[in-house]
Amino acid sequence: MSAVITSKTATSNAIECVLSASDSYIETLSIQDIDLQPGLLELVIRTQLLSAKNPAEKRVKSRTCIERSRLIELQQGIGQFLQATESSSGEPLKR
């Protein structure tokens, strides 16, 4: 299960995607601009336990601020990792 939810408003941009999902647990990553800090982005990992008393509640597992340039470096690093491990996973790299 994987989904990307994008949200764009006049003051901020955001994206949210599912990192992990099962019948009882969902973990998501969201990235959004910090309006008052140009060039800084907020990364948040949230968890949702579907068997909890309040299954709709999302809890923050991790929150960090990152410069846009570092996010680009992270993207490049992930791309290099996926290319290097492409042959060992048996799955073709989607482009």
Summary of the structure (lengths in Angstrom):
residues: 95
radius of gyration: 15.7
end to end distance: 19.1
largest distance: 44.1
contacts: 199
relative contact order: 0.13
helix: 23%
strand: 44%
